[in-house]
Amino acid sequence: MTDPLQYIPATEALKLIQSNQRVFVHGSACTPLHLLSSLAEQKDRLSNVELVCITVQGDIKVDKPCYQNAFHINTMFVSSSTRQAVMEGRADFIPVFLSEIPDLFNKNILSIDVALVQVSPPDQHGYCSLGISVDIARAAVNNATTVIAQVNPQMPRTQGDGWIHISRFAAMVWHAESLPEVDYAAKAGAEEVAIGRLVAGLIEDGSTLQMGIGTIPDAVLKSLTNHKDLGIHTEMCSDGIIDLVEKGIINNSKKRIHPHKSVTSFAIGTQKLYKYLDNHPAFAFLDIDYVNDPHVIRRNPKVAAINCAIEVDLTGQVCADSIGDIQYSGIGGQMDFMRGAALSEGGKPIIALTSRTKKGVPRIVPYLKEGAGVVTTRGHVHYIVTEYGVAYLYGKNLRQRAKALIDIAHPDDREMLTQKCYERFKVFL
């Protein structure tokens, strides 16, 4: 481009993509849906374009069967937008710790030909912001041969590692659209609220918080209104942090690294959150290989890592990414923070889940489903929380673990679990 401020149509910008190339797609609430929709329209001139991403939001078009000859999705975290394609074999899943994904780009294990990102408009110095999804996008932009930007005036400008000068872009496409929203608070039921209170009871004043994705971490935040001097060092944040920051409960005053700053890598929530984060000087959106590094995480005191699970077996193995052999999500950052919290002075790694699914399927089980993946091993697990209580498994033998987990299982599942426990360990607990 002769003039870096010359915006061109998406159809023109995407001609930079050629067959057999690997293309990074910006994720979460920054998914460049306009670029992807336009890319889908170019399917007849393209073949074997590999699309690399983590969580993407919205109707991405290119996941549909009619585009499979042109595009192949290779995702490192399955989301609702890619799940069906993975299940049907039209897309693939790469199991990897979130903290290590930048290394896949840096070491050319996954070399990036083109990066599609969504950014804020440039400021007076020519810098755009990666907005509310810096995470792995920073490394993708650093390593891509070609970068195409969807410039959206509704994208918040965030402080931290997300600044990109317009000279880095091979093409800029102006397109205003609302960012995808998720309202976790609206999804919380009585069980999630009860879990939120129990987890809040484990968190001490002065703790540094990490919240995983879902309704339970948000419910925990709503139960922290009587706490003091909390800090944030988390891979993601949602609406639940706003009230705690406004009330001074989250002030980051006890953190040893980045004091007085809430550190995160991406945000997903409602428009209220996005507007709140725009140009907020107390939030730092940093590269995921730093935020999720267990050696960085452990440097803060009393790290409370709060993550969810799909099911837990009686020995403490945690499945958080799959339902049997159905790939539901991904490894993500759970183990990064579970380990980092365990190594933190006074830290607490916490797995929280309802005792049963909405359909009444037990989540505390004798054995994980056939084909299920172990995200957090039984050697790493410390606290398991359901609406029925808290089980502390660290340092416990297998029989003791089984007893503690049966005690917090759904009451209607305890007889079955006790029988299975006897069959396995030859003792009634």
MOPE-V234262 format. One record per backbone hydrogen bond with DSSP energy under -0.5 kcal/mol. NH is the residue of the N-H (numbers start at 1). CO is the residue of the C=O. E is the energy in kcal/mol with one decimal. If there is no record, write none. Layout:
<<NH:CO:E> <NH:CO:E>>
This chain:
<<4:2:-0.6> <6:3:-2.2> <7:5:-0.9> <8:172:-2.4> <12:9:-0.6> <13:9:-2.3> <14:10:-2.6> <15:12:-1.3> <16:13:-1.5> <17:14:-1.5> <20:47:-1.9> <21:18:-1.1> <23:21:-0.5> <23:50:-3.6> <24:114:-3.0> <25:52:-2.6> <26:24:-0.5> <26:116:-2.5> <28:55:-3.2> <30:27:-1.8> <31:28:-1.6> <33:31:-2.1> <36:32:-2.3> <37:33:-2.6> <38:34:-2.0> <39:35:-2.4> <40:36:-2.3> <41:37:-1.0> <42:39:-1.7> <43:40:-1.4> <45:42:-1.4> <46:42:-0.6> <46:43:-0.7> <48:69:-1.7> <49:70:-2.8> <50:21:-2.3> <50:48:-0.7> <51:49:-0.5> <51:72:-2.8> <52:23:-2.8> <52:50:-0.6> <53:74:-1.1> <57:28:-0.7> <60:58:-1.0> <62:60:-3.4> <64:61:-2.1> <67:64:-2.0> <68:65:-1.6> <70:67:-0.9> <71:67:-2.7> <72:49:-2.7> <73:90:-0.7> <74:51:-3.2> <75:92:-2.5> <76:53:-2.8> <78:329:-2.4> <81:56:-0.6> <82:79:-1.5> <83:79:-2.0> <86:82:-2.1> <87:83:-2.6> <88:84:-2.0> <89:86:-1.3> <90:85:-2.4> <91:85:-1.1> <92:73:-2.7> <94:75:-2.6> <95:93:-0.6> <96:94:-0.6> <98:332:-2.6> <100:97:-1.5> <101:97:-0.6> <101:98:-1.1> <104:100:-0.9> <104:101:-1.1> <105:101:-1.1> <106:102:-3.1> <107:103:-2.5> <108:105:-1.3> <109:104:-1.1> <110:104:-3.1> <111:108:-0.7> <113:22:-1.9> <113:111:-0.6> <114:22:-1.8> <115:146:-2.5> <116:24:-3.0> <117:115:-0.6> <117:148:-2.3> <119:150:-2.4> <120:129:-1.9> <123:127:-1.8> <126:123:-2.0> <128:164:-3.3> <130:162:-1.6> <133:130:-1.0> <134:265:-2.1> <135:265:-1.8> <137:134:-0.8> <138:134:-2.0> <140:136:-1.9> <141:137:-2.6> <142:138:-2.1> <143:139:-1.6> <144:140:-1.9> <145:112:-1.4> <146:113:-1.9> <148:115:-2.9> <149:171:-2.5> <150:117:-3.1> <151:149:-0.7> <151:173:-3.1> <152:119:-3.0> <152:150:-0.6> <153:151:-0.5> <155:152:-2.1> <158:156:-0.6> <161:285:-2.8> <164:128:-2.6> <166:126:-2.5> <168:165:-2.3> <169:166:-1.4> <170:147:-2.7> <171:147:-1.1> <173:149:-3.0> <174:172:-0.5> <175:151:-2.6> <175:173:-0.5> <177:175:-0.5> <182:269:-2.1> <184:182:-0.8> <187:183:-0.6> <187:184:-1.0> <188:184:-0.5> <188:185:-1.0> <193:189:-2.2> <194:190:-2.2> <195:191:-2.3> <196:192:-2.6> <197:193:-1.8> <198:194:-2.0> <199:195:-2.9> <200:196:-2.2> <201:197:-1.5> <202:198:-0.5> <202:199:-1.6> <203:199:-0.8> <203:200:-0.7> <206:228:-2.1> <207:204:-1.5> <208:301:-0.5> <208:302:-1.6> <209:207:-0.5> <209:231:-3.0> <210:304:-2.3> <212:306:-2.6> <218:214:-1.0> <219:215:-2.1> <220:216:-2.2> <221:217:-1.9> <222:218:-1.6> <223:219:-0.6> <223:220:-1.4> <224:221:-1.5> <227:224:-1.7> <230:249:-3.1> <231:207:-2.7> <233:209:-2.2> <234:263:-2.5> <236:211:-0.5> <237:266:-1.3> <241:238:-1.7> <242:239:-1.8> <244:240:-0.6> <245:241:-2.3> <246:242:-2.7> <247:243:-2.0> <248:245:-1.3> <249:244:-1.6> <250:244:-1.9> <251:230:-1.9> <251:249:-0.8> <252:230:-2.6> <255:252:-0.7> <260:252:-2.1> <261:258:-1.6> <262:282:-3.3> <263:232:-2.4> <263:261:-0.7> <264:284:-2.5> <265:235:-0.9> <266:235:-1.2> <267:132:-2.6> <268:237:-2.0> <273:270:-0.6> <274:270:-1.9> <275:271:-2.5> <276:272:-1.8> <277:273:-2.2> <278:274:-0.8> <279:157:-3.7> <280:277:-1.9> <281:279:-0.6> <283:280:-1.3> <284:262:-2.7> <285:159:-3.4> <285:283:-0.5> <286:264:-2.6> <286:284:-0.8> <288:135:-1.8> <290:287:-1.5> <291:287:-2.4> <292:288:-2.3> <293:290:-1.2> <294:292:-0.6> <296:293:-1.4> <297:293:-2.7> <298:294:-2.3> <299:296:-1.4> <300:297:-1.4> <302:345:-3.6> <304:208:-2.9> <305:303:-0.7> <305:348:-1.7> <306:210:-2.5> <306:304:-0.6> <307:305:-0.6> <307:350:-2.5> <309:352:-0.7> <310:319:-2.9> <311:319:-1.8> <312:363:-2.7> <313:317:-1.9> <314:365:-1.0> <314:366:-0.5> <316:313:-2.0> <318:376:-2.4> <319:311:-2.7> <319:317:-0.6> <320:318:-0.6> <323:326:-2.5> <324:322:-0.6> <326:323:-1.9> <327:325:-0.7> <328:321:-1.8> <328:326:-0.8> <329:321:-2.4> <334:331:-1.2> <337:333:-2.1> <338:334:-2.6> <339:335:-2.3> <340:336:-1.8> <341:337:-2.8> <342:338:-1.7> <343:339:-1.7> <344:340:-0.9> <345:298:-0.6> <346:344:-0.5> <347:344:-2.2> <348:303:-3.1> <350:305:-3.1> <350:348:-0.6> <351:383:-2.5> <352:307:-3.0> <353:385:-2.5> <357:361:-2.3> <360:357:-2.0> <363:355:-2.5> <364:355:-0.8> <365:312:-2.4> <365:363:-0.7> <372:369:-2.4> <375:318:-2.5> <375:373:-0.7> <376:318:-1.3> <377:375:-0.6> <380:377:-1.2> <381:377:-1.3> <383:349:-2.0> <384:391:-2.6> <385:351:-2.6> <386:389:-2.2> <388:408:-0.5> <389:386:-1.5> <391:384:-3.2> <392:390:-0.5> <393:382:-3.4> <393:391:-0.7> <394:382:-0.6> <396:393:-2.4> <401:397:-2.6> <402:398:-2.3> <403:399:-2.2> <404:400:-2.3> <405:401:-2.6> <406:402:-2.6> <407:403:-1.9> <408:404:-0.6> <408:405:-0.8> <409:406:-1.0> <413:410:-2.5> <414:410:-0.7> <414:411:-0.7> <417:413:-2.3> <418:414:-2.5> <419:415:-2.1> <420:416:-2.4> <421:417:-2.2> <422:418:-2.0> <423:419:-2.3> <424:420:-1.6> <425:421:-3.2> <426:422:-2.3>>
